[in-house]
Amino acid sequence: MKQVHVIGAGLAGLSAALSLSAAGWAVTVHEAGPAAGGRCRSFFDQELGLRIDNGNHIMLSGNHAVQAYIAEIGAQDAFQAGKTALFPFMDVGTEERWVVRPNAGRFPWWIFSNSRRVPDTRLSDYLDMARIARIKDNRPVADSMRRGRLYWRLLEPFAIAALNTSSQEGLARLLGAVMKETLLRGGKACIPLLPKEGLSEAMIDPAIATLQARGAVVRFNSRIAELTVESGVVVALRGPDGSIPIESGDAVVLAAPARVAADLLPKLIAPDAFEAILNIHFRYDAEPVGPLKEAGFIGLTSATAEWVFVKPGHVSVTISAANAMVDDPARSIAMDVWPNVVDALGLPPEAKDAMPPFRVVKEKRATFAATARQEQRRPKAKTALAANLALAGDWTDTGLPATIEGAIRSGRTAADVILSL
Ligand SMILES: Cc1cc2nc3c(=O)[nH]c(=O)nc-3n(C[C@H](O)[C@H](O)[C@H](O)COP(=O)(O)OP(=O)(O)OC[C@H]3O[C@@H](n4cnc5c(N)ncnc54)[C@H](O)[C@@H]3O)c2cc1C
């Protein structure tokens, strides 16, 4: 039986491992940390006394690789059912609230409906926005359409979440790639996929169980510190217990983050500029009403907080493209954000003076910066650096920004490279 070693048990590594185990390969996954999931994981926070996710993740029903992955690991029941495409927003400056509700079918009649589109927007703006999917050059999101109300109240919040990069720098064509598979396919493709419990319960633990049921071995605390390449072939890995020989005919998938991959393969050109994401978790039992209750989250404009999620026992805030804030003290970040949460939840103003216990999770290198320069540095899964090696990760050349959909697809692509050897 052919053997493949997968380095990294994030979603890219897990998806490669799933494909290769299904194809009959003997799979060993080496994960540096004590648990799988990488940048998409849940953990118990002692101080809050709660299990939380490292960060809120939005996936949409149009993410077809995500859907196939969830089906393969049998985790459909781990997601909330019956949600519709519904995106509540509030402008914290003016206290205006609106709800974007794309209709299910492909013909976008929602853009004609005052109760479904962004208030006070023009039809021509929606047509302009749809044209982003055709952009092929390097223009940033900020130059992709007229900067009117539709831009500020829908496109920009969506772009910052999808690209994790400011709209002055974030590549419009990467956003266009996401829009083509979601917003432009109608509401059916825009239903948020939200885990019932945590990310690990929904996306990671069932994948590990599926792999183990197929006989794959998943080694935790197993950091790979070196790849030995001789005559264009990986011949050994160095793990914590010493050298692991790679026999002739065997293969390796390198699914570690970009920085680690570049350390292991010094000749690799990979993204080298990153953007932070902050998640601020407040221990607070919210009782949302209206669209916030229905959706489970709300987008904010004119605020420090960008998205507020209501979860069991806590409320959780996401701030993307957060390099400028990431080194601020946790308390000052939480104090900036809590008043936004009070507004979003419609709590009485005096609640602003009663900030509950909080945890700030700082993911300093949450994703590569989705700029033209970084896009150029994304390598293909198949690499000239070694014949029996494939690369995977959200930072490889998937055509998508650094997202779960991209990570899962990258793993499938890497598996196809190995299967074609
Ligand atoms: C806070 C936050 C919010 C996000 N929000 C969203 C969102 O809303 N929607 C969305 O689609 N995406 C979102 N993302 C992006 C998404 O989480 C990532 O794109 C995805 O998880 C990347 O998966 P990956 O497998 O490519 O990398 P990783 O998850 O980084 O996995 C790499 C794995 O390799 C392991 N590793 C590292 N070095 C070694 C080594 N030497 N040997 C062995 N193992 C090693 C790591 O421990 C890790 O487990 C978010 C990310 C963050 C951080």
The ligand as a Tripos MOL2 file, in Angstrom:
@<TRIPOS>MOLECULE
LIG
   53    58     1     0     0
SMALL
NO_CHARGES

@<TRIPOS>ATOM
      1 C1         -9.8690   34.3360   13.4290 C.3       1 LIG1
      2 C2        -10.0940   33.7720   12.0490 C.ar      1 LIG1
      3 C3        -11.3270   33.9560   11.4360 C.ar      1 LIG1
      4 C4        -11.5390   33.4370   10.1650 C.ar      1 LIG1
      5 N1        -12.7650   33.5970    9.5950 N.ar      1 LIG1
      6 C5        -13.0500   32.9390    8.4540 C.ar      1 LIG1
      7 C6        -14.3640   32.9600    7.9270 C.ar      1 LIG1
      8 O1        -15.2680   33.6060    8.4760 O.2       1 LIG1
      9 N2        -14.6180   32.2330    6.7990 N.ar      1 LIG1
     10 C7        -13.6520   31.5150    6.1830 C.ar      1 LIG1
     11 O2        -13.9480   30.8280    5.1850 O.2       1 LIG1
     12 N3        -12.3680   31.5060    6.6390 N.ar      1 LIG1
     13 C8        -12.0530   32.1920    7.7560 C.ar      1 LIG1
     14 N4        -10.7820   32.1670    8.2590 N.ar      1 LIG1
     15 C9         -9.7230   31.4840    7.4840 C.3       1 LIG1
     16 C10        -9.6980   29.9900    7.7420 C.3       1 LIG1
     17 O3         -9.6880   29.7220    9.1160 O.3       1 LIG1
     18 C11        -8.4360   29.4290    7.0970 C.3       1 LIG1
     19 O4         -8.4490   29.7530    5.7230 O.3       1 LIG1
     20 C12        -8.2840   27.9310    7.2260 C.3       1 LIG1
     21 O5         -8.5920   27.4680    8.5230 O.3       1 LIG1
     22 C13        -6.8390   27.5720    6.8420 C.3       1 LIG1
     23 O6         -6.6430   26.1880    6.8930 O.3       1 LIG1
     24 P1         -5.2360   25.5790    6.4990 P.3       1 LIG1
     25 O7         -5.3280   24.1270    6.6730 O.co2     1 LIG1
     26 O8         -4.8210   26.1290    5.1860 O.co2     1 LIG1
     27 O9         -4.1800   26.1930    7.5510 O.3       1 LIG1
     28 P2         -4.0600   26.0170    9.1300 P.3       1 LIG1
     29 O10        -5.4160   26.0120    9.7420 O.co2     1 LIG1
     30 O11        -3.1060   27.0500    9.5830 O.co2     1 LIG1
     31 O12        -3.4370   24.5740    9.3290 O.3       1 LIG1
     32 C14        -2.0830   24.3060    9.3310 C.3       1 LIG1
     33 C15        -1.7780   23.2600   10.3960 C.3       1 LIG1
     34 O13        -0.3810   22.9090   10.3020 O.3       1 LIG1
     35 C16         0.1040   22.7410   11.6170 C.3       1 LIG1
     36 N5          1.5610   22.8940   11.5570 N.ar      1 LIG1
     37 C17         2.2880   24.0410   11.5270 C.ar      1 LIG1
     38 N6          3.5970   23.7510   11.4580 N.ar      1 LIG1
     39 C18         3.7130   22.4050   11.4270 C.ar      1 LIG1
     40 C19         4.8330   21.5260   11.3450 C.ar      1 LIG1
     41 N7          6.0710   21.9780   11.2510 N.pl3     1 LIG1
     42 N8          4.5860   20.1960   11.3780 N.ar      1 LIG1
     43 C20         3.3130   19.7130   11.4780 C.ar      1 LIG1
     44 N9          2.2280   20.5240   11.5510 N.ar      1 LIG1
     45 C21         2.4340   21.8530   11.4980 C.ar      1 LIG1
     46 C22        -0.6180   23.8260   12.4030 C.3       1 LIG1
     47 O14        -0.5670   23.5520   13.8050 O.3       1 LIG1
     48 C23        -2.0080   23.7470   11.8210 C.3       1 LIG1
     49 O15        -2.8320   22.8270   12.5080 O.3       1 LIG1
     50 C24       -10.5130   32.7230    9.4910 C.ar      1 LIG1
     51 C25        -9.2710   32.5680   10.1150 C.ar      1 LIG1
     52 C26        -9.0600   33.0820   11.3680 C.ar      1 LIG1
     53 C27        -7.7080   32.9000   12.0230 C.3       1 LIG1
@<TRIPOS>BOND
     1     1     2 1
     2     2     3 ar
     3     2    52 ar
     4     3     4 ar
     5     4     5 ar
     6     4    50 ar
     7     5     6 ar
     8     6     7 ar
     9     6    13 1
    10     7     8 2
    11     7     9 ar
    12     9    10 ar
    13    10    11 2
    14    10    12 ar
    15    12    13 ar
    16    13    14 ar
    17    14    15 1
    18    14    50 ar
    19    15    16 1
    20    16    17 1
    21    16    18 1
    22    18    19 1
    23    18    20 1
    24    20    21 1
    25    20    22 1
    26    22    23 1
    27    23    24 1
    28    24    25 2
    29    24    26 1
    30    24    27 1
    31    27    28 1
    32    28    29 2
    33    28    30 1
    34    28    31 1
    35    31    32 1
    36    32    33 1
    37    33    34 1
    38    33    48 1
    39    34    35 1
    40    35    36 1
    41    35    46 1
    42    36    37 ar
    43    36    45 ar
    44    37    38 ar
    45    38    39 ar
    46    39    40 ar
    47    39    45 ar
    48    40    41 1
    49    40    42 ar
    50    42    43 ar
    51    43    44 ar
    52    44    45 ar
    53    46    47 1
    54    46    48 1
    55    48    49 1
    56    50    51 ar
    57    51    52 ar
    58    52    53 1
@<TRIPOS>SUBSTRUCTURE
     1 LIG1         1 GROUP 0 **** ****
